[in-house]
Amino acid sequence: MTIDDRPAGTTWTFAEEDYRYGTGPLRLRIDRVLAGAPTSHDNDLWYDVEGLEVSDRGQVIGHRRATVRASRLPTMRRGASSPGS
């Protein structure tokens, strides 16, 4: 699966209640959505995602894997290849 047609390097910001586990907002440049095994929590679907965590000043913190509420993820499309898949 790939993220919608936004330019490479788009940073997504997730509120603390929309990802597990951490405190404060999560800023992530999503590389992959691991859509094969969503989990259910709080009456919603959640997906593991991988990408680069970015500070509020745009500095790369490092690679991050997080579980994000499906309803907060950008639109995904099937069938296109993405890096690492």
N, C-alpha and C positions, 0 to 999 in steps of 0.2 A: 504494500500500500504506500502511496505517496501523499504528501501534504498537498493541499490545493495549489493553485498556480502563483502563489506569492513568491517573490524573489528569494533566491538562496540567501541564507543569513537572517531571515526574519526571526525576530525574537518574540516569543509568546510569553505573556505574563499570566500566571495562574494565582488566584487568591489562595490563602492558606487552607480554606475549607474545600478547595477544589483539587488538592493533591495530597498524597500521603507519602511520606511523613516528613514534617519540617515545620518551621515557624516563619511567619512572614510570607510575602509574595515570592513566588518562584519565577525567575526569568530564564527561559530555555529556548535555545535554537534547536528545534526538533529535527533529528536525523531520521528516526524510525519510530513507528508505532507498532508494537508487538501485538498485533490484532488476533493472534491465534488462540489466546486464552484470557478473555476478559473475566473479571471477577465482579461479584455483586456485593455492594455495601451501601448502606443508607438508601435503599430502594433505588439504586442507580447502578449502571455499568461503569466499570473503571478499567482502563488499559494501562499497561506498562509502556513507557516511552523512553527513548534514549536520545541524548543530545548533549549540547554544551551549555552548562549553566553560565549565566552572564550577570554581572553586578548591575546595580541601578545606574552605574556610570559607563556601562558598556564593556567593561573589562571581562575577559574570559576567566572564569573560576576553574573550570575543568569539566571533564566528562561526568555526566549525571544520568542515572536511571531513576525514574520516578513513576508512581502510579497516579494517573490523572483521571478525573471524572470525565466520562465519555462526552457528556453534553457540553463540555468546555473545550474539547479538542477542535481544531480546525477541520474543515471538510476534508474527507479522505476519498480517494478514488482507487478502485481496484484495477489490477492488470498492468499497471506501469511498474517498471523496476525502480527501486530506490537504492541509494548507496547502502551496501552491507546486507542486502536481502537476496 
